[in-house]
Amino acid sequence: MTSPHSPDPDPDRVPGLEPGGSVPPGETPPGEGSAGSGTGPRHALPRGWAKGPLIIIGVVVVLCAAFFLIFAVLLDL
């Protein structure tokens, strides 16, 4: 069901609109506020990989290499 009242304002009754619904120059607010230098991270972010992920990747690589090495040895038997 639709209501008889539209949630949009009536363009004929909104201040600052010219006929046809256009906005005169100077009536439009700025698109966004300016961001000062106080935004963003407070300290320099570390570069490179952390030790934890590198250790986990190394363990996975060693386990995969050991699996294929054992598989190759057992295949020759």
DSSP file (Angstrom, degrees, kcal/mol; ACC not computed):
  #  RESIDUE AA STRUCTURE BP1 BP2  ACC     N-H-->O    O-->H-N    N-H-->O    O-->H-N    TCO  KAPPA ALPHA  PHI   PSI    X-CA   Y-CA   Z-CA
    1    1 A M              0   0    0      0, 0.0     2,-0.4     0, 0.0     0, 0.0   0.000 360.0 360.0 360.0 139.2    0.0    0.0    0.0
    2    2 A T        -     0   0    0      2,-0.0     4,-0.1     4,-0.0     0, 0.0  -0.835 360.0-130.8-106.1 146.1    1.2    3.4   -0.8
    3    3 A S        -     0   0    0     -2,-0.4     0, 0.0     2,-0.2     0, 0.0  -0.592  19.3-121.3 -90.5 157.2    0.5    6.5    1.3
    4    4 A P  S    S+     0   0    0      0, 0.0     2,-0.5     0, 0.0    -1,-0.1   0.685  95.0  75.5 -71.4 -15.3   -0.8    9.7   -0.2
    5    5 A H  S    S-     0   0    0      2,-0.0    -2,-0.2     0, 0.0     0, 0.0  -0.850  76.2-141.3-102.7 130.5    2.2   11.6    1.2
    6    6 A S        -     0   0    0     -2,-0.5     4,-0.1     2,-0.2    -4,-0.0  -0.648  11.2-137.0 -83.9 141.9    5.6   11.2   -0.5
    7    7 A P  S    S+     0   0    0      0, 0.0    -1,-0.1     0, 0.0    -2,-0.0   0.685  83.8  89.2 -71.5 -14.9    8.6   11.1    1.8
    8    8 A D  S    S-     0   0    0      1,-0.1    -2,-0.2     0, 0.0     2,-0.1  -0.583  89.0-108.2 -80.4 144.2   10.4   13.4   -0.6
    9    9 A P        -     0   0    0      0, 0.0    -1,-0.1     0, 0.0     5,-0.1  -0.360  35.2-101.7 -69.6 152.4   10.0   17.2    0.0
   10   10 A D    >>  -     0   0    0      1,-0.2     3,-1.7    -4,-0.1     4,-0.7  -0.634  25.2-144.9 -73.6 119.2    7.8   19.2   -2.4
   11   11 A P  T 34 S+     0   0    0      0, 0.0     3,-0.4     0, 0.0    -1,-0.2   0.768  97.8  59.8 -59.6 -24.9   10.2   21.0   -4.7
   12   12 A D  T 34 S+     0   0    0      1,-0.2    -2,-0.0     8,-0.1     5,-0.0   0.727 110.9  40.2 -75.1 -19.4    7.9   24.0   -4.8
   13   13 A R  T <4 S+     0   0    0     -3,-1.7    -1,-0.2     2,-0.1    -3,-0.1   0.406  88.9 102.7-110.0   1.3    8.1   24.5   -1.0
   14   14 A V  S >< S-     0   0    0     -4,-0.7     3,-1.1    -3,-0.4     2,-0.1  -0.746  71.9-126.0 -88.4 126.4   11.8   23.8   -0.4
   15   15 A P  T 3  S+     0   0    0      0, 0.0     3,-0.1     0, 0.0    -2,-0.1  -0.408  89.2  31.6 -70.1 147.0   13.9   27.0    0.1
   16   16 A G  T 3  S+     0   0    0      1,-0.3     2,-0.4    -2,-0.1    11,-0.1   0.424  88.8 118.2  90.4   0.0   16.9   27.5   -2.1
   17   17 A L    <   -     0   0    0     -3,-1.1    -1,-0.3     6,-0.2     6,-0.2  -0.818  53.3-143.9-101.6 139.8   15.5   25.8   -5.2
   18   18 A E    >   -     0   0    0      4,-3.3     3,-2.2    -2,-0.4     4,-0.2  -0.493  46.5 -69.9 -87.5 166.3   15.0   27.5   -8.5
   19   19 A P  T 3  S+     0   0    0      0, 0.0     3,-0.4     0, 0.0    -1,-0.2  -0.332 126.0  33.3 -56.8 135.5   12.1   26.6  -10.7
   20   20 A G  T 3  S-     0   0    0      1,-0.2    -8,-0.1    -3,-0.1    -2,-0.0   0.312 127.1 -83.4  96.4  -8.1   12.6   23.1  -12.1
   21   21 A G  S <  S+     0   0    0     -3,-2.2    -1,-0.2     1,-0.3     2,-0.1   0.481  84.7 138.8  93.2   2.8   14.4   21.9   -9.0
   22   22 A S        -     0   0    0     -3,-0.4    -4,-3.3    -4,-0.2    -1,-0.3  -0.434  49.7-125.2 -81.1 159.9   17.9   23.2   -9.7
   23   23 A V        -     0   0    0     -6,-0.2    -6,-0.2    -2,-0.1     3,-0.1  -0.879  21.2-124.7-106.0 131.4   20.1   24.7   -7.0
   24   24 A P    >   -     0   0    0      0, 0.0     3,-1.8     0, 0.0     4,-0.4  -0.361  42.2 -83.7 -70.7 155.5   21.5   28.2   -7.5
   25   25 A P  T 3  S+     0   0    0      0, 0.0     0, 0.0     0, 0.0     0, 0.0  -0.284 116.2  27.7 -57.6 140.8   25.3   28.6   -7.2
   26   26 A G  T 3  S+     0   0    0      2,-0.1    -3,-0.0    -3,-0.1     0, 0.0   0.258  99.0  88.7  91.6 -12.5   26.4   29.1   -3.6
   27   27 A E    <   +     0   0    0     -3,-1.8   -10,-0.0   -11,-0.1    -1,-0.0   0.688  65.9  88.9 -89.0 -20.8   23.5   27.1   -2.1
   28   28 A T  S    S-     0   0    0     -4,-0.4    -2,-0.1    -5,-0.1     3,-0.1  -0.644  75.3-133.5 -83.6 128.8   25.2   23.7   -2.3
   29   29 A P        -     0   0    0      0, 0.0    -2,-0.1     0, 0.0    -1,-0.0  -0.337  40.2 -80.2 -72.3 162.7   27.3   22.7    0.8
   30   30 A P        -     0   0    0      0, 0.0     3,-0.1     0, 0.0     0, 0.0  -0.280  39.0-118.9 -62.3 152.0   30.7   21.3    0.2
   31   31 A G  S    S-     0   0    0      1,-0.2     2,-0.3    -3,-0.1     0, 0.0   0.851  86.2 -10.0 -62.3 -38.6   30.9   17.6   -0.7
   32   32 A E  S    S-     0   0    0      0, 0.0    -1,-0.2     0, 0.0     2,-0.1  -0.986  76.2 -97.0-157.2 158.9   32.9   16.5    2.3
   33   33 A G        -     0   0    0     -2,-0.3     2,-0.2     1,-0.1    -2,-0.0  -0.385  45.5-102.2 -76.1 157.7   34.8   18.1    5.2
   34   34 A S        -     0   0    0     -2,-0.1     2,-0.5     1,-0.0    -1,-0.1  -0.538  29.3-131.1 -79.8 148.5   38.5   18.4    5.0
   35   35 A A        -     0   0    0     -2,-0.2    -1,-0.0     2,-0.0     2,-0.0  -0.878  20.6-146.2-101.6 126.3   40.7   16.0    6.9
   36   36 A G    >   -     0   0    0     -2,-0.5     3,-1.1     1,-0.1    -1,-0.0  -0.131  32.8 -95.2 -79.8-178.1   43.4   17.4    9.1
   37   37 A S  T 3  S+     0   0    0      1,-0.2    -1,-0.1     3,-0.0    -2,-0.0   0.562 113.2  78.5 -76.6  -6.8   46.8   16.0    9.8
   38   38 A G  T 3  S+     0   0    0      0, 0.0    -1,-0.2     0, 0.0     2,-0.2   0.519  77.9  88.9 -80.1  -4.0   45.4   14.4   13.0
   39   39 A T    <   +     0   0    0     -3,-1.1    -4,-0.0     3,-0.0     0, 0.0  -0.528  68.5  39.5 -91.3 161.9   43.8   11.6   11.1
   40   40 A G  S    S-     0   0    0     -2,-0.2     2,-0.0     2,-0.0    -3,-0.0  -0.396 102.9 -17.3  97.9-176.4   45.3    8.3   10.2
   41   41 A P        -     0   0    0      0, 0.0     4,-0.1     0, 0.0     3,-0.0  -0.324  50.7-143.9 -66.0 145.5   47.7    6.0   12.1
   42   42 A R  S    S+     0   0    0      2,-0.1     2,-0.3    -2,-0.0    -3,-0.0   0.693  82.4  31.8 -82.7 -20.1   49.5    7.6   15.0
   43   43 A H  S    S-     0   0    0      0, 0.0     2,-0.2     0, 0.0    -1,-0.0  -0.905  98.7 -83.9-134.3 162.6   52.7    5.6   14.5
   44   44 A A        -     0   0    0     -2,-0.3    -2,-0.1     1,-0.1     3,-0.1  -0.452  47.3-121.9 -67.6 135.1   54.5    4.2   11.5
   45   45 A L        -     0   0    0     -2,-0.2    -1,-0.1     1,-0.1     2,-0.1  -0.533  30.3-106.6 -76.7 142.6   53.2    0.9   10.4
   46   46 A P        -     0   0    0      0, 0.0     2,-0.3     0, 0.0    -1,-0.1  -0.371  32.9-137.2 -69.1 149.1   55.7   -2.0   10.4
   47   47 A R        +     0   0    0      2,-0.1     2,-0.1    -2,-0.1    -3,-0.0  -0.744  57.3  18.7-105.3 154.6   56.9   -3.2    7.0
   48   48 A G  S    S-     0   0    0     -2,-0.3     2,-0.2     2,-0.0     0, 0.0  -0.248  97.5 -37.3  86.4-173.6   57.4   -6.7    5.8
   49   49 A W        -     0   0    0      1,-0.1     2,-0.1    -2,-0.1    -2,-0.1  -0.563  55.4-119.7 -88.5 149.2   56.1  -10.0    7.2
   50   50 A A     >  -     0   0    0     -2,-0.2     4,-1.3     1,-0.1     5,-0.1  -0.441  26.7-114.0 -79.1 162.3   55.7  -10.8   10.8
   51   51 A K  H  > S+     0   0    0      1,-0.2     4,-2.3     2,-0.2     5,-0.2   0.871 108.7  61.0 -68.3 -36.8   57.6  -13.8   12.3
   52   52 A G  H  > S+     0   0    0      1,-0.2     4,-2.3     2,-0.2     5,-0.2   0.944 105.8  42.9 -58.8 -54.6   54.5  -15.9   13.0
   53   53 A P  H  > S+     0   0    0      0, 0.0     4,-2.4     0, 0.0    -1,-0.2   0.873 113.5  53.3 -61.9 -35.5   53.2  -16.2    9.4
   54   54 A L  H  X S+     0   0    0     -4,-1.3     4,-2.3     2,-0.2    -2,-0.2   0.901 109.5  48.3 -66.1 -38.9   56.7  -16.9    8.1
   55   55 A I  H  X S+     0   0    0     -4,-2.3     4,-2.4     2,-0.2    -1,-0.2   0.924 112.0  49.1 -65.2 -44.0   57.2  -19.7   10.6
   56   56 A I  H  X S+     0   0    0     -4,-2.3     4,-2.2     1,-0.2    -2,-0.2   0.917 112.1  48.0 -62.6 -43.4   53.8  -21.2    9.7
   57   57 A I  H  X S+     0   0    0     -4,-2.4     4,-2.3     1,-0.2    -1,-0.2   0.905 111.4  51.2 -63.7 -41.5   54.6  -21.0    6.0
   58   58 A G  H  X S+     0   0    0     -4,-2.3     4,-2.4     2,-0.2    -2,-0.2   0.907 109.6  49.3 -62.3 -42.2   58.0  -22.6    6.5
   59   59 A V  H  X S+     0   0    0     -4,-2.4     4,-2.5     2,-0.2    -2,-0.2   0.912 111.2  49.7 -64.0 -42.6   56.5  -25.5    8.5
   60   60 A V  H  X S+     0   0    0     -4,-2.2     4,-2.4     2,-0.2    -2,-0.2   0.908 111.4  49.0 -63.5 -41.7   53.9  -26.2    5.8
   61   61 A V  H  X S+     0   0    0     -4,-2.3     4,-2.6     2,-0.2    -2,-0.2   0.924 112.2  48.1 -63.9 -44.5   56.6  -26.1    3.1
   62   62 A V  H  X S+     0   0    0     -4,-2.4     4,-2.5     1,-0.2    -2,-0.2   0.914 112.2  49.3 -63.7 -42.4   58.8  -28.5    5.1
   63   63 A L  H  X S+     0   0    0     -4,-2.5     4,-2.3     2,-0.2    -1,-0.2   0.902 112.2  47.8 -63.7 -41.4   55.9  -30.9    5.7
   64   64 A C  H  X S+     0   0    0     -4,-2.4     4,-2.3     2,-0.2     5,-0.2   0.923 112.7  48.5 -65.2 -43.5   54.9  -30.9    2.1
   65   65 A A  H  X S+     0   0    0     -4,-2.6     4,-2.1     1,-0.2    -2,-0.2   0.911 112.1  49.4 -63.1 -41.5   58.5  -31.6    1.0
   66   66 A A  H  X S+     0   0    0     -4,-2.5     4,-2.7     2,-0.2     5,-0.2   0.903 109.5  52.6 -64.4 -41.1   58.8  -34.4    3.5
   67   67 A F  H  X S+     0   0    0     -4,-2.3     4,-2.5     1,-0.2    -2,-0.2   0.945 112.4  43.3 -59.0 -49.3   55.5  -35.9    2.3
   68   68 A F  H  X S+     0   0    0     -4,-2.3     4,-2.2     2,-0.2    -1,-0.2   0.843 113.5  52.3 -69.1 -32.2   56.6  -36.0   -1.3
   69   69 A L  H  X S+     0   0    0     -4,-2.1     4,-2.1    -5,-0.2    -2,-0.2   0.936 112.7  44.2 -67.0 -46.1   60.1  -37.2   -0.4
   70   70 A I  H  X S+     0   0    0     -4,-2.7     4,-2.6     1,-0.2     5,-0.2   0.899 113.0  52.4 -64.4 -40.4   58.6  -40.1    1.6
   71   71 A F  H  X S+     0   0    0     -4,-2.5     4,-1.8    -5,-0.2    -1,-0.2   0.906 109.8  48.7 -61.7 -42.0   56.1  -40.8   -1.1
   72   72 A A  H  X S+     0   0    0     -4,-2.2     4,-1.2     2,-0.2    -1,-0.2   0.882 112.4  48.2 -67.0 -38.2   58.9  -41.0   -3.7
   73   73 A V  H  X S+     0   0    0     -4,-2.1     4,-0.6     1,-0.2     3,-0.3   0.924 113.6  46.3 -68.0 -43.7   61.0  -43.3   -1.5
   74   74 A L  H >< S+     0   0    0     -4,-2.6     3,-0.5     1,-0.2    -2,-0.2   0.798 107.0  59.0 -69.1 -28.2   58.0  -45.7   -0.9
   75   75 A L  H 3< S+     0   0    0     -4,-1.8    -1,-0.2     1,-0.2    -2,-0.2   0.833 101.9  54.3 -69.1 -32.2   57.1  -45.6   -4.6
   76   76 A D  H 3<        0   0    0     -4,-1.2    -1,-0.2    -3,-0.3    -2,-0.2   0.673 360.0 360.0 -75.4 -17.2   60.5  -47.1   -5.5
   77   77 A L    <<        0   0    0     -4,-0.6    -1,-0.2    -3,-0.5    -2,-0.1   0.481 360.0 360.0 -74.9 360.0   60.1  -50.0   -3.1
